[in-house]
Amino acid sequence: MGVTKYGRRIFTEIDRPDRELVEKFRGIPASNLNDMMNRMFNMYGDLRCYLKNCSMVGTAFTIHAPEGDNLLLQLAMDLAQPGDVIVLDGGGSMSRALCGEIMFNYMKSKGIAGLVLDGCIRDADAIDGIGLPVYAKGVTPQGPWKYGPGEINVPIACCGQVVFPGDIIVGDPDGIVVIRPEMAEEVLDAVADKFAAETRTLTNYANGIFPDREKHAATWKQNALNASGLFFEETWK
């Protein structure tokens, strides 16, 4: 019996949510979004954005690739559409860079909204000049293999999250949050209230007003301290 097609499949068409819906997430902090999804949908914190003051919103175009190999990434750059975020499961390998300056420029010129790699890049110092949001686990000058196999637009695991083709990907300096399209409207409604409340709190603090802390200090905070069993004494002896 020969080798099966699994591990070698390329799906060229995906269901993308309406672009207007996707754009509603632009400018919303990733932390607020993740809070409103019970802090269960963020990628691991060892994923770093190499673009200063990065902001990224788009739809997931997924790749499952062997460690250290970028053949499928080369193909995905041609198949992805403007507004897509290429998300690659590279097994977390730190041994080889999967892309660099030439590929970053090509993706930017095609209107790709960003790149998320569970792996390494090189030419990191070129990213600010290009303006492409690039998230990766590390940097190495070592180049990639180009042998394959791999799959495009299948569900993948990337930095602690399952990502489906067409998921909404939101990134900022804090990291990446993954939002299923069917969850989007509910998450937007919830996060609007949280964002407004935090904005009011920050404005109050800037003006020396602390109503929230005065209101809640004797409730959740004090209860938590009591439950912890901490002992408060006046001075160290």
N, C-alpha and C positions, 0 to 999 in steps of 0.2 A: 504494500500500500504506500502511495506517495505522500509527500508532505501536504497538509491541508492548506486552505487559503487563510486560515486564522493566523493573525500576526502579519498579514500582508494585504490587508484590505484598505482601500482608499475610497471614502465616501465624499463625493464632490459637492453634494447639496445638503444643506442643513436648514432647519426651521429657526429663523431669527425673529426675535420679538420686534415689534414696531419700534422704529428708531426714535420716535417721539417719546415713547415710554422709557427707553434706555437713557435718553438725555435728561430725564427728570432726576436721575441720580447724580448728575454732575455737580460737584461742589459740596456734596453731603459727606461729612467725615466718615471714614471707614469704621471708626470706633462706634459712632452713633448707630450705624446700620447693624453692626454686629451685636450691639447691646439689644436692639429691637428684635433680633433673631435668637435671643437667649444665649448669646456668646458662643455659638456653635458653628459659625460659617466662615471663620477667618483662617487664612493659611498661616503656617508656622512663622514665628518671628525671625528665624534665621534667613528669611528671604529679604533681600535688600534692594531698594530702588537706586539705580546709579544715575538717575536724572535729578538734579537739584530741584526742590520744590515741585516734585512730580505730582501730576493729577491725571488719572486715567479712567475712562469709562468706555466700555465696548462689549461686544458679544464674543463668547468663547469659540475659538477655532482650535480644536484639540489635536494633539499628536502624542502617540505612544511610541517611543523610540528606544533602541538599545542604548546602553550606557556609552557615552562618548561618541555617538554617531549622529551626524546631522543631515543625512541624505533626505529624510522625510521633511525636515525643516526647510531644506532647499525647495522641495516641491510645494510645501504649504505656502510659502511666500507668494507663489504664482497663483495658487487657488484661492487664497483668502481675499475677502472683499474689503473695501474701505469701511472703517468702523469696527472691524474685527480685532480682537486681542488674541494673538497666538499663544496658547498655553501648552507647554511641552512637559510631559512626564519623562524625564531622563534618568530616573532611578536615583536622583540625588548624587550622581557621580561628580567628584571634584577633580578627576584626573585630566579631563580634556575640555577645552572651550568649544561650545557648540556654535558660536557665531561671534562676529566682530564688526569692525567699522564698515566694511563693504556691504555686508548684509543689513546692518542697521540703516544705512542710507537707502538701500533698496526698499526696505519696508516703509520707511518714512515717505519716500516718493510715491508709493502705492496707496497711501492713506491708511495704512494699518495703524490701529489706535495704540498698540503696545505689545510688549513681549514679556511673558512670564515663563521662566525656566527653572525646573527642578534640577539644576545643574550649573555649569560655569559659562562665563563669557570671557572675551579678551577685548583689548582696545577700549577699556572702560573710560579713559580720559577723553575719548571722542564723543561720548554720548551727549554731553551738554551742548556741544556745537550742533549736533544733529536735531536734538529736541524730541527724541523718541523715548517714551517711558519704557525702561528696561529693568525688570526685576530678575535677579538671579541669586544663587547661593554663594557665589564666589567668582574669583578671577584667576586665570592662569594663561600663560602664553602658549601652552601646548595646544596644537590644532586637533580637529576631530577626525574620526574615521568617516568614510562615506560609502559604507557597504549595505546599510539596511540590515534586516527588513524593517518593519514597523507598520503602524496604522494611523490613519488620519480620520478625524471626526468620529471617534468612538469615545465612550466614557473612560475617563482616566483618573488616576490618583495623583494629585500634585500638592506636595507640601502639606499633607494632612487633610486635604479636601478632595471629595469626589467632584469632578467637573464634567458636565455634559455639554456637547456641542450646542451653542445657542444660549447658554447661561449668561447672565449679566455679570460682568467683572468690573469691580470698582476698586481702584487703587489710589493711595495717597502716601505721604511720607511714613505713615504708621504701618502700612502693609496692604494686603489684598483681602477683599470680601467677595464671596460667591453668592449670587442670588438667583434662584430659579425663577423663570419668567412668570409662572403661575402664582408665585409669592409676591411679585413686585408691587402691585397696587396696595396690598395690605401693609407691606413694609414701609412704603412711602407715607401712608397715612400715619402710621405709628411714629416714624422718625421725625415727621414734621412737628409733632407736639414736643418731642424730646429736644430737638434742636432749638425751638422757640424758648423752651424753659431754660436751657443752658445759656442762651444768648442773654436772657433777662438776668440770670445769676451773674454772669461776667460783667454786665453793665453795672449792676448794683455794687459788685466788689470794687470796680474801678472808681466808683463814687463814694466808697467807704460805707456802704450799706450792706448789712449781713442778715437779712430776714430769714433766709433759708437755714443758715447754721443755727440761729437762735431758736427757730421753730423746731428743728429736728434733733438738736444736741441732746435733749433730755429723753428722746425716744429711741430710735434705732441704734444710735451710737452708744448711748449709755447702757442700753440693754445688752449690746454686744460686748462691751467692756465688762459688765457684770458677769456675763456668761463665761468669759474667758478665765475668770478666777484670778485676775491680776490684783496685786496688792499695792496700794498707794501709800507711801510714807513721805515725810517732809524732807529729810536730808539723808544723804548717804552716811552710814556709820560703820 
